[in-house]
Amino acid sequence: MLALIDIGNTTISIGLSLDEVTLYRVVRLNTEKNKSTDEYAITLDGFVKQVDAVVISSVVPELNDVFREYFQTRFQITPLFLGVGVKTGIKINSDNPREVGADLITNAVAATSFYGKSALVIDLGTATTFTYIDQLTIKGVIITAGLTTSKNALISKTSLLPQIELESPQKLLGTNTADCIKSGLIFGHASMIDGMIRRIKRSLSRGDLPVILTGGHAKLISPHLEESVLVDETLILKGLFVVYDRNRVKTDKS
């Protein structure tokens, strides 16, 4: 059994594979940075029954030791964390390569493995990120506030606006407060993404650049986009498959 884990600021995605090729189950948990190993164990024990290897992409350093301790104690396995020294096949063109998040790198691994050596990956999570990969090299990234982050900021700073569920509004021009907020968030975010795709393609003179939409809000936003995109909600877990395979081969040869 192979466990593939993406620890994000809002959610933790855990994919399980019996054949090390396909996912047979994906579980998503809320990220709780203050929970202990024992507290996470109560949840993880419910569906992680047997594991032979674990690969983790994390942007939450506070939880790295928690998950490392869990798998070492429960299964006597030390997880492979994506980081320095791990073979990914991706180069990074950055002023500070160590600042590039593990999630961006893992998405780049998957995009270039399954969709072509050059691509634009848009990840809709806590932040909405645009990662441009050209010939297996991350050439640049754009980061903006994600949908939930935008919603929480708006509600927390405005006394009279109610909490709402993030879902598509009934119409573009709202006639009640909830739909007005939903329209602004959903259609506003979709329009921002459309505009950024056009701007990026124009700046690169790459009209044929494949665009992959991923992350927790990909399915919510994709129907409202005017630009052509490929939706792949498990992109980062597919990237962890590739990372595992590349580092397993490296280990076997050593």
ABEGO torsion letter per residue (X at the ends): XBBBBBBBAABBBBBBBAAGABBABBBBBBBBAABBAAAAAAAAAAABABBABBBBBBABAAAAAAAAAAAAAAAGBBBBBBBBGBBAGBBBBBABAAABBAAAAAAAAAAAAAAEABBBBBBBBABBBBBBBBGGBBABBBBBBBAAAAAAAAAAABAABBBBBBBBBABABBABAAAAAAAAAAAAAAAAAAAAAAAAAAAAGBAABBBBBBEAAAAAAAAABABBBBBBAAAAAAAAAAAAAAAAAAAAAX
